[in-house]
Amino acid sequence: MYIYGKQIFNYLLERHRDRIERVLLAKEIDPKLFKRLKALGIPIERIDNRKAQALARGGNHQGFIVEIDPPPLAEIDELKEGEFLVILHQVTDTGNIGSIVRSGYALGADGIVVTGLSSLNMEGIIRTSSGAALDMPISLVSNLYDLIKELRDRGFRLYAATTKGRDVREFRFQGKRALLLGSEGEGLPQRAIRGCDHEIGIVMRREFDSLNVSAAAAIFIDRMRDE
């Protein structure tokens, strides 16, 4: 798996050196940094910008391409041991998933569960989460309704994010809880909403349809974390 960009490179170097298999450089770097990489025994390869662009698929690589050992997805049973989960149903945009992973990790969620998809673009999620996906457990579950039942059986209270939900600021969140978010286009299915304990929403100060799902997720996660 190839990850690109200076910020993610620095994150990997500081926190996940063991995952780095090779560093490909398309520009000159600080001699001290080069010396550090050599001292750590990390293989370094010089490449031209054409190859870098190909590996980054046209993205802004900033001269840094890192080949890493891909992290495995977490088992859902592992995540059920946590206190606070974020469930994303049919959220397909990799950038949104990455942003939610980043917010979830920074604000204290214990795991992200993605449902309704057959696979995840982990390369893109790691990049758009600025590396947080390497530290935040992420699970892929096919059936949302089975998951809802399993979480209820494990003592979770379930909160569906909807446009008509009660103001999230009116709640006090404790114990095992899960936030359910749907795609921007479709939202959550009614069957899933009915399976939750509460509908929660964000009250707008100005008239507007809704927030981007990643922006909404950050607000909900902040409100729902331990006080």
LOLO-648220 format. One record per residue: residue number from 1; chain; x, y, z of N, C-alpha, C, O in turn. Coordinates in pm, whole numbers, plus 50000, padded with zeros to 5 digits. Layout:
residues N
- nr/kette/n.X/n.Y/n.Z/ca.X/ca.Y/ca.Z/c.X/c.Y/c.Z/o.X/o.Y/o.Z
- NUM/A/X/Y/Z/X/Y/Z/X/Y/Z/X/Y/Z
...
end
This chain:
residues 227
- nr/kette/n.X/n.Y/n.Z/ca.X/ca.Y/ca.Z/c.X/c.Y/c.Z/o.X/o.Y/o.Z
- 1/A/50084/49881/50000/50000/50000/50000/50088/50124/50000/50185/50133/50076
- 2/A/50054/50222/49913/50131/50346/49904/50052/50463/49963/49936/50485/49930
- 3/A/50117/50537/50052/50062/50657/50111/50153/50773/50074/50275/50758/50072
- 4/A/50095/50889/50045/50180/51000/50003/50151/51127/50080/50045/51144/50140
- 5/A/50250/51218/50076/50237/51347/50141/50331/51360/50261/50358/51262/50330
- 6/A/50380/51481/50284/50478/51503/50390/50419/51484/50529/50484/51427/50617
- 7/A/50294/51531/50551/50234/51521/50683/50216/51375/50725/50250/51337/50837
- 8/A/50163/51294/50634/50142/51153/50666/50276/51081/50681/50289/50989/50761
- 9/A/50375/51122/50604/50509/51065/50618/50563/51090/50758/50615/50999/50822
- 10/A/50552/51214/50806/50601/51247/50939/50525/51170/51048/50585/51127/51146
- 11/A/50394/51154/51029/50313/51080/51125/50360/50934/51132/50376/50878/51240
- 12/A/50380/50876/51016/50428/50737/51011/50565/50723/51076/50589/50629/51151
- 13/A/50652/50817/51048/50788/50810/51100/50789/50820/51253/50867/50753/51319
- 14/A/50702/50905/51306/50701/50926/51451/50625/50816/51526/50662/50782/51638
- 15/A/50519/50761/51464/50431/50673/51541/50419/50530/51487/50375/50440/51558
- 16/A/50459/50511/51361/50439/50378/51303/50558/50338/51214/50541/50294/51100
- 17/A/50676/50355/51269/50796/50321/51191/50796/50175/51146/50847/50141/51039
- 18/A/50738/50089/51231/50740/49946/51200/50656/49912/51078/50675/49806/51019
- 19/A/50565/50000/51040/50482/49975/50923/50549/50022/50792/50507/49982/50684
- 20/A/50651/50104/50804/50716/50157/50684/50803/50049/50620/50896/49998/50683
- 21/A/50773/50016/50497/50853/49917/50424/50955/49982/50333/51063/49928/50309
- 22/A/50920/50101/50283/51011/50170/50190/50967/50314/50176/50848/50344/50178
- 23/A/51064/50405/50163/51036/50545/50136/51086/50579/49997/51202/50555/49964
- 24/A/50998/50636/49915/51034/50677/49780/51033/50829/49774/50932/50893/49804
- 25/A/51145/50885/49736/51161/51030/49737/51168/51085/49595/51246/51038/49512
- 26/A/51083/51186/49570/51082/51250/49439/51141/51390/49448/51129/51468/49353
- 27/A/51205/51423/49560/51268/51554/49579/51379/51539/49682/51386/51438/49753
- 28/A/51464/51639/49689/51568/51640/49791/51505/51672/49927/51415/51755/49936
- 29/A/51552/51605/50031/51501/51630/50165/51614/51677/50255/51731/51671/50219
- 30/A/51577/51723/50371/51676/51771/50468/51779/51661/50495/51741/51547/50524
- 31/A/51908/51693/50486/52012/51591/50510/51999/51520/50644/52029/51401/50654
- 32/A/51955/51591/50748/51937/51529/50879/51828/51423/50875/51841/51317/50936
- 33/A/51720/51453/50801/51612/51357/50788/51658/51235/50709/51625/51122/50744
- 34/A/51732/51259/50604/51785/51148/50523/51875/51059/50608/51868/50936/50601
- 35/A/51960/51123/50688/52051/51048/50774/51973/50967/50877/52010/50855/50911
- 36/A/51864/51026/50927/51782/50955/51026/51718/50831/50964/51716/50724/51026
- 37/A/51667/50845/50844/51605/50731/50776/51707/50619/50756/51677/50501/50775
- 38/A/51827/50657/50716/51932/50558/50695/51968/50488/50827/51988/50367/50831
- 39/A/51975/50567/50934/52010/50511/51064/51903/50414/51114/51935/50318/51185
- 40/A/51778/50439/51078/51669/50351/51118/51660/50226/51031/51583/50134/51058
- 41/A/51741/50223/50927/51741/50108/50838/51623/50102/50743/51589/49995/50692
- 42/A/51560/50216/50720/51444/50221/50630/51494/50233/50486/51567/50327/50454
- 43/A/51457/50140/50398/51501/50149/50258/51452/50278/50192/51338/50318/50209
- 44/A/51541/50340/50117/51510/50466/50048/51535/50447/49900/51636/50389/49859
- 45/A/51444/50497/49820/51460/50489/49674/51428/50625/49614/51329/50688/49649
- 46/A/51513/50669/49524/51488/50793/49451/51403/50762/49328/51432/50668/49254
- 47/A/51299/50841/49307/51215/50822/49189/51192/50957/49122/51206/51062/49185
- 48/A/51158/50953/48994/51129/51079/48926/50983/51118/48950/50903/51038/48999
- 49/A/50950/51241/48916/50817/51293/48945/50708/51218/48869/50595/51206/48917
- 50/A/50742/51168/48753/50643/51094/48674/50597/50968/48748/50478/50939/48755
- 51/A/50693/50896/48802/50659/50775/48878/50585/50812/49006/50491/50744/49046
- 52/A/50629/50920/49071/50562/50964/49194/50418/51001/49167/50329/50966/49246
- 53/A/50392/51070/49057/50256/51106/49021/50171/50983/48995/50053/50979/49029
- 54/A/50233/50883/48933/50160/50760/48905/50123/50688/49035/50010/50641/49051
- 55/A/50218/50680/49128/50192/50612/49254/50090/50688/49339/50011/50628/49412
- 56/A/50093/50821/49328/49998/50904/49404/49869/50926/49327/49778/50994/49376
- 57/A/49861/50868/49208/49740/50880/49124/49701/51025/49103/49583/51061/49106
- 58/A/49802/51107/49081/49779/51248/49053/49764/51336/49175/49745/51456/49162
- 59/A/49773/51278/49295/49758/51357/49418/49883/51438/49448/49987/51420/49384
- 60/A/49871/51527/49545/49983/51614/49582/50076/51538/49676/50056/51539/49798
- 61/A/50176/51473/49621/50264/51386/49702/50372/51463/49776/50430/51411/49871
- 62/A/50401/51587/49734/50502/51673/49799/50641/51607/49802/50727/51644/49882
- 63/A/50661/51511/49713/50790/51445/49704/50806/51323/49792/50910/51258/49789
- 64/A/50703/51290/49872/50711/51179/49967/50608/51071/49933/50488/51096/49937
- 65/A/50655/50952/49901/50571/50834/49883/50622/50730/49982/50742/50703/49989
- 66/A/50531/50670/50058/50570/50571/50158/50496/50441/50131/50373/50439/50125
- 67/A/50570/50335/50116/50508/50203/50105/50497/50145/50246/50596/50136/50318
- 68/A/50374/50107/50284/50353/50059/50420/50286/49921/50421/50225/49878/50323
- 69/A/50300/49857/50534/50228/49733/50560/50084/49771/50596/50064/49840/50696
- 70/A/49984/49730/50518/49846/49775/50543/49795/49725/50678/49818/49610/50715
- 71/A/49725/49811/50752/49670/49769/50881/49547/49681/50858/49471/49706/50765
- 72/A/49527/49579/50940/49408/49495/50925/49285/49566/50979/49295/49650/51069
- 73/A/49169/49533/50925/49044/49583/50982/49021/49516/51117/49061/49402/51139
- 74/A/48955/49589/51206/48927/49536/51339/48808/49442/51334/48717/49459/51252
- 75/A/48808/49344/51421/48692/49257/51437/48584/49331/51516/48614/49403/51611
- 76/A/48459/49313/51476/48351/49385/51543/48341/49347/51690/48306/49431/51773
- 77/A/48372/49222/51723/48368/49182/51865/48466/49262/51949/48441/49289/52066
- 78/A/48578/49300/51888/48676/49383/51958/48619/49521/51987/48637/49575/52096
- 79/A/48548/49578/51890/48494/49712/51908/48380/49714/52009/48357/49817/52074
- 80/A/48308/49605/52024/48196/49599/52119/48244/49616/52263/48164/49644/52352
- 81/A/48374/49597/52285/48428/49615/52420/48443/49763/52455/48462/49798/52572
- 82/A/48435/49850/52354/48450/49993/52379/48326/50056/52438/48223/49990/52455
- 83/A/48336/50184/52470/48225/50258/52529/48150/50343/52427/48031/50370/52443
- 84/A/48221/50387/52321/48162/50485/52229/48201/50449/52086/48318/50458/52048
- 85/A/48102/50410/52007/48126/50373/51868/48055/50469/51774/47950/50525/51807
- 86/A/48113/50487/51657/48051/50567/51550/48024/50472/51433/48115/50407/51383
- 87/A/47898/50466/51391/47857/50375/51284/47821/50458/51162/47737/50548/51169
- 88/A/47883/50428/51050/47859/50499/50924/47790/50404/50828/47849/50304/50786
- 89/A/47666/50435/50792/47592/50347/50702/47590/50404/50560/47536/50512/50535
- 90/A/47649/50329/50470/47654/50364/50327/47715/50502/50302/47677/50571/50207
- 91/A/47808/50541/50386/47888/50661/50360/48001/50617/50268/48092/50546/50311
- 92/A/47995/50658/50143/48087/50606/50043/48206/50696/50014/48308/50649/49963
- 93/A/48195/50824/50046/48303/50917/50013/48423/50895/50105/48412/50908/50227
- 94/A/48536/50860/50047/48656/50829/50125/48702/50949/50207/48747/50933/50321
- 95/A/48690/51068/50151/48729/51188/50224/48646/51208/50349/48699/51245/50454
- 96/A/48516/51185/50338/48429/51198/50455/48461/51093/50560/48466/51123/50679
- 97/A/48482/50971/50516/48516/50865/50612/48646/50900/50684/48656/50889/50806
- 98/A/48747/50943/50607/48875/50979/50666/48862/51093/50766/48924/51089/50873
- 99/A/48782/51193/50732/48763/51306/50824/48694/51262/50952/48728/51309/51061
- 100/A/48596/51172/50940/48525/51123/51058/48618/51039/51145/48613/51047/51268
- 101/A/48701/50958/51082/48799/50880/51157/48892/50973/51234/48923/50948/51351
- 102/A/48936/51078/51169/49027/51173/51234/48959/51241/51353/49018/51251/51460
- 103/A/48835/51288/51333/48761/51352/51443/48734/51253/51555/48749/51286/51672
- 104/A/48693/51132/51517/48664/51032/51617/48784/50998/51702/48774/50985/51824
- 105/A/48898/50985/51638/49020/50954/51712/49059/51070/51804/49095/51049/51920
- 106/A/49053/51191/51751/49093/51308/51829/49000/51335/51947/49044/51383/52052
- 107/A/48871/51305/51930/48772/51342/52031/48734/51227/52124/48653/51245/52214
- 108/A/48791/51110/52103/48775/51004/52202/48682/50891/52171/48653/50811/52260
- 109/A/48632/50878/52047/48554/50760/52012/48645/50637/52017/48765/50647/51996
- 110/A/48585/50521/52045/48664/50399/52059/48674/50317/51931/48756/50226/51922
- 111/A/48592/50349/51832/48600/50273/51707/48500/50324/51605/48400/50388/51640
- 112/A/48528/50294/51480/48441/50330/51368/48393/50201/51303/48473/50112/51275
- 113/A/48263/50191/51280/48207/50075/51209/48142/50125/51082/48057/50214/51086
- 114/A/48180/50070/50969/48121/50106/50841/48030/49992/50797/48071/49876/50795
- 115/A/47906/50025/50763/47811/49923/50719/47757/49957/50581/47762/50072/50537
- 116/A/47706/49854/50514/47642/49875/50385/47737/49884/50267/47693/49912/50155
- 117/A/47866/49861/50287/47965/49863/50180/48032/49727/50172/48039/49654/50271
- 118/A/48082/49694/50054/48150/49565/50037/48299/49573/50068/48362/49471/50097
- 119/A/48355/49692/50061/48498/49709/50086/48527/49853/50125/48442/49941/50111
- 120/A/48650/49876/50174/48693/50010/50211/48824/50044/50140/48912/49959/50126
- 121/A/48835/50168/50097/48959/50217/50038/49050/50265/50151/49058/50384/50179
- 122/A/49118/50169/50215/49197/50204/50332/49313/50297/50298/49352/50379/50381
- 123/A/49367/50285/50180/49476/50375/50139/49428/50519/50145/49496/50606/50200
- 124/A/49310/50545/50089/49255/50680/50091/49212/50724/50229/49229/50840/50266
- 125/A/49156/50631/50308/49111/50665/50443/49230/50701/50532/49222/50795/50610
- 126/A/49338/50627/50520/49458/50660/50599/49507/50799/50562/49542/50879/50649
- 127/A/49511/50827/50434/49561/50956/50389/49470/51070/50434/49518/51170/50488
- 128/A/49339/51057/50412/49247/51167/50444/49223/51181/50593/49172/51284/50638
- 129/A/49258/51079/50670/49249/51091/50816/49379/51143/50876/49392/51151/50998
- 130/A/49476/51177/50790/49609/51223/50834/49679/51119/50922/49757/51154/51010
- 131/A/49650/50993/50897/49716/50886/50969/49637/50830/51086/49673/50726/51141
- 132/A/49528/50898/51126/49451/50853/51242/49394/50713/51221/49371/50640/51318
- 133/A/49370/50674/51097/49316/50541/51068/49413/50430/51108/49373/50314/51119
- 134/A/49540/50464/51129/49637/50365/51176/49624/50341/51326/49675/50241/51377
- 135/A/49555/50431/51396/49540/50420/51540/49395/50394/51583/49370/50344/51692
- 136/A/49301/50429/51499/49160/50410/51532/49111/50276/51477/49122/50252/51356
- 137/A/49057/50187/51562/49002/50062/51511/48886/50088/51415/48794/50164/51447
- 138/A/48890/50025/51299/48785/50039/51198/48737/49900/51159/48817/49812/51128
- 139/A/48606/49882/51162/48548/49752/51127/48451/49770/51012/48388/49875/50999
- 140/A/48438/49668/50929/48345/49667/50816/48243/49558/50842/48278/49440/50854
- 141/A/48116/49596/50850/48007/49502/50878/47903/49515/50767/47864/49626/50732
- 142/A/47859/49404/50713/47769/49409/50598/47626/49448/50636/47563/49526/50566
- 143/A/47576/49394/50747/47434/49411/50780/47414/49504/50898/47449/49471/51012
- 144/A/47357/49620/50872/47336/49720/50977/47239/49670/51083/47260/49694/51201
- 145/A/47134/49600/51042/47028/49561/51136/47076/49453/51232/47040/49454/51350
- 146/A/47157/49361/51183/47218/49264/51273/47309/49334/51374/47313/49297/51491
- 147/A/47382/49434/51326/47471/49508/51414/47393/49580/51523/47433/49579/51640
- 148/A/47282/49644/51486/47200/49714/51584/47156/49618/51694/47164/49651/51812
- 149/A/47109/49500/51656/47065/49401/51754/47182/49358/51844/47166/49347/51966
- 150/A/47298/49333/51783/47414/49289/51860/47458/49395/51961/47493/49363/52075
- 151/A/47455/49521/51919/47496/49628/52010/47396/49644/52124/47435/49668/52238
- 152/A/47268/49633/52092/47167/49641/52198/47186/49528/52299/47175/49549/52420
- 153/A/47215/49410/52248/47238/49295/52337/47360/49315/52426/47368/49258/52534
- 154/A/47454/49397/52380/47576/49424/52458/47562/49547/52547/47659/49592/52608
- 155/A/47441/49602/52554/47416/49712/52647/47440/49851/52592/47446/49947/52669
- 156/A/47453/49866/52461/47471/49998/52401/47337/50070/52390/47234/50008/52363
- 157/A/47339/50201/52412/47227/50287/52375/47261/50345/52238/47373/50390/52214
- 158/A/47163/50345/52149/47186/50382/52010/47120/50516/51979/47004/50539/52013
- 159/A/47196/50603/51913/47150/50737/51880/47159/50759/51729/47267/50757/51671
- 160/A/47043/50778/51667/47038/50800/51522/47045/50949/51493/46964/51026/51544
- 161/A/47139/50989/51410/47151/51129/51370/47054/51155/51255/47066/51096/51147
- 162/A/46956/51243/51278/46857/51275/51176/46833/51426/51175/46866/51496/51271
- 163/A/46775/51474/51067/46747/51618/51057/46633/51660/51149/46619/51778/51180
- 164/A/46553/51564/51193/46439/51596/51280/46466/51555/51425/46376/51560/51509
- 165/A/46587/51514/51453/46618/51467/51587/46619/51577/51691/46633/51695/51659
- 166/A/46603/51537/51816/46608/51631/51928/46748/51687/51942/46847/51617/51920
- 167/A/46756/51813/51979/46883/51884/51991/46983/51803/52075/46956/51770/52190
- 168/A/47097/51771/52016/47197/51690/52084/47245/51754/52214/47291/51684/52304
- 169/A/47233/51886/52224/47279/51955/52345/47189/51929/52466/47227/51959/52579
- 170/A/47071/51872/52443/46978/51845/52552/47005/51710/52620/46944/51678/52722
- 171/A/47096/51632/52563/47123/51499/52616/47247/51499/52706/47334/51585/52695
- 172/A/47251/51401/52795/47371/51370/52871/47409/51227/52837/47328/51136/52854
- 173/A/47529/51206/52792/47570/51076/52740/47665/51008/52836/47770/51062/52872
- 174/A/47627/50888/52877/47711/50808/52963/47699/50662/52924/47604/50622/52856
- 175/A/47795/50582/52967/47788/50439/52942/47813/50403/52796/47865/50484/52719
- 176/A/47777/50283/52759/47802/50234/52624/47702/50296/52528/47581/50287/52549
- 177/A/47752/50360/52424/47667/50434/52332/47723/50426/52191/47844/50411/52170
- 178/A/47634/50437/52095/47675/50435/51954/47599/50541/51878/47478/50557/51893
- 179/A/47673/50615/51796/47617/50718/51709/47603/50659/51570/47699/50606/51514
- 180/A/47482/50668/51511/47458/50617/51377/47440/50734/51281/47358/50822/51304
- 181/A/47519/50733/51174/47513/50837/51071/47492/50772/50935/47555/50671/50903
- 182/A/47403/50832/50855/47380/50781/50721/47448/50866/50617/47511/50967/50648
- 183/A/47434/50826/50493/47494/50901/50382/47423/51035/50367/47310/51053/50411
- 184/A/47492/51130/50305/47434/51263/50287/47310/51260/50200/47216/51336/50222
- 185/A/47310/51172/50101/47197/51167/50010/47075/51098/50067/46963/51148/50054
- 186/A/47096/50982/50130/46985/50899/50175/46958/50906/50325/46846/50881/50369
- 187/A/47058/50940/50404/47042/50936/50548/47029/50792/50597/47066/50699/50526
- 188/A/46976/50776/50715/46957/50643/50772/46822/50587/50729/46725/50662/50720
- 189/A/46813/50457/50704/46683/50396/50675/46590/50406/50795/46637/50403/50910
- 190/A/46460/50418/50771/46363/50427/50880/46370/50306/50971/46353/50319/51093
- 191/A/46394/50190/50915/46403/50070/50997/46517/50081/51098/46504/50038/51213
- 192/A/46628/50139/51055/46742/50157/51146/46710/50260/51253/46746/50242/51369
- 193/A/46642/50368/51214/46605/50472/51310/46513/50414/51418/46528/50444/51536
- 194/A/46418/50332/51374/46325/50271/51470/46397/50178/51568/46349/50155/51679
- 195/A/46509/50125/51527/46585/50035/51613/46672/50107/51715/46735/50044/51799
- 196/A/46676/50240/51707/46760/50319/51799/46679/50368/51918/46555/50368/51915
- 197/A/46749/50410/52020/46683/50461/52140/46637/50605/52123/46532/50644/52174
- 198/A/46715/50684/52051/46682/50825/52034/46723/50874/51896/46816/50821/51835
- 199/A/46653/50975/51847/46697/51052/51731/46758/51182/51783/46698/51250/51867
- 200/A/46876/51215/51735/46941/51338/51778/46974/51423/51656/46997/51371/51547
- 201/A/46975/51553/51675/47001/51644/51564/47082/51764/51607/47112/51783/51725
- 202/A/47118/51845/51509/47193/51969/51532/47101/52085/51494/47056/52094/51379
- 203/A/47075/52172/51587/46988/52287/51561/47069/52397/51494/47172/52440/51545
- 204/A/47021/52440/51378/47092/52544/51302/47054/52683/51352/46939/52707/51390
- 205/A/47147/52772/51352/47118/52912/51386/47062/52986/51265/46986/53082/51279
- 206/A/47099/52942/51148/47050/53003/51025/46986/52894/50939/47021/52777/50949
- 207/A/46893/52936/50856/46819/52839/50774/46913/52774/50673/46974/52841/50589
- 208/A/46924/52644/50684/47010/52568/50593/46967/52423/50600/46919/52377/50704
- 209/A/46982/52350/50491/46932/52212/50487/47003/52122/50587/46940/52062/50674
- 210/A/47135/52114/50575/47210/52024/50662/47358/52053/50650/47401/52132/50566
- 211/A/47436/51989/50735/47582/51999/50730/47638/51879/50655/47574/51775/50644
- 212/A/47757/51896/50604/47832/51782/50551/47842/51675/50659/47856/51708/50777
- 213/A/47835/51548/50619/47830/51440/50718/47953/51439/50809/47942/51404/50926
- 214/A/48069/51476/50756/48189/51475/50840/48186/51590/50941/48232/51574/51054
- 215/A/48132/51706/50901/48119/51818/50994/48017/51786/51102/48039/51813/51220
- 216/A/47904/51728/51061/47802/51688/51158/47857/51584/51255/47832/51591/51375
- 217/A/47932/51488/51202/47988/51383/51287/48078/51442/51395/48072/51400/51510
- 218/A/48161/51539/51359/48252/51600/51456/48174/51666/51570/48213/51657/51686
- 219/A/48063/51733/51535/47982/51799/51639/47918/51694/51730/47922/51707/51852
- 220/A/47858/51591/51671/47795/51486/51751/47897/51416/51841/47871/51394/51960
- 221/A/48011/51381/51785/48113/51310/51863/48159/51394/51980/48176/51343/52091
- 222/A/48179/51522/51956/48222/51611/52065/48116/51616/52175/48150/51612/52294
- 223/A/47990/51624/52137/47881/51630/52236/47863/51498/52311/47820/51496/52426
- 224/A/47897/51387/52245/47869/51256/52301/47985/51196/52379/47970/51090/52439
- 225/A/48102/51262/52378/48215/51205/52450/48196/51219/52600/48111/51296/52646
- 226/A/48274/51145/52676/48264/51149/52822/48287/51289/52874/48377/51359/52826
- 227/A/48208/51330/52970/48224/51463/53027/48331/51463/53136/48358/51567/53196
end
